[in-house]
């Protein structure tokens, strides 16, 4: 084969995403983070970007934060602005599914391309250090007395902490529709509200509150896991039959072909093997939960059905 013909063939294969990673030029990745800076999606996206660089599957990674509506605003921008882009990625997860169920936005995840689930994390409920309450039992007693007087602060409507708050209300005989839930566009806003005493109890992934819990600025009163996390008691051991996890994943743009989807998947899986990603897992108390291909597609479909059933039962839908 003539050299110029060979090079043209290689270029065509690379454009289609059909070459192995070792034979492709590293990509310029555009990472959509559908939340404001400072939260779980933000830290996940930036940690993944760093790992993509370390794995040498990306030359550079740019980030675009677009918070609001449980990620639906970022999803809309991603769907409409990244069609056919083989180097575009978006961080997403259980929170986005919940937001889609409650908010019914004009865009849906089916308009983007599933790549992989990468982590799972459980929520922790915290009180401001100067709170008159000391335990979850104190919060529940006040909730039963006057549901509206307890302000639950956390991520967007439909987030796992919102669902958990509704489930707590249902478990103790309070109408879940009466809970006073204050939704924030990002983890930074929620943290500021909790530290300022503007909400009664806050909820989020443990990693987002860890430094404040350690410094004594927040008091952790319950986790949504099956076992204690960092010594914090579970909801179950406090008489509430509740366990709910917050997983996070990655999607690609709409309109990419199967070869391009595979190339993106290979990039992400390579990044998850790097030292920097392992350090991020340890630092943030993230649990590896890797799933890709048809198994991830099915998982998302099943999660939609499971979350919708839980939310209907809890009076949120």
ABEGO torsion letter per residue (X at the ends): XBAAAAAAAAAAAAAAGABBAAABBBBBBBBBBABBBGBAAAAAAAAAAAAAAAAGABABBBBBBBBEGGGAAAAAAAAAAABGBAABBBBBEAAAAAAAAAAGBABBAAABBBABBABBBBBBBBBBAABABABAAAAAAAAAABAAABBBBBBBBGBAAAAAAAAAAAAAGBBAAABBBBBBABAAAAAAAAAAGABABBBBBAAAAAAAAAAGABBBABBABABBBGGBBBAAAAGBBBBBBBBBBBBBBBGBBAAAAAAAAAAAAAAAABAAAAAAAAAAGBBBBBBBEAAAAAAAAAAAAAAAAAAAAAGAX
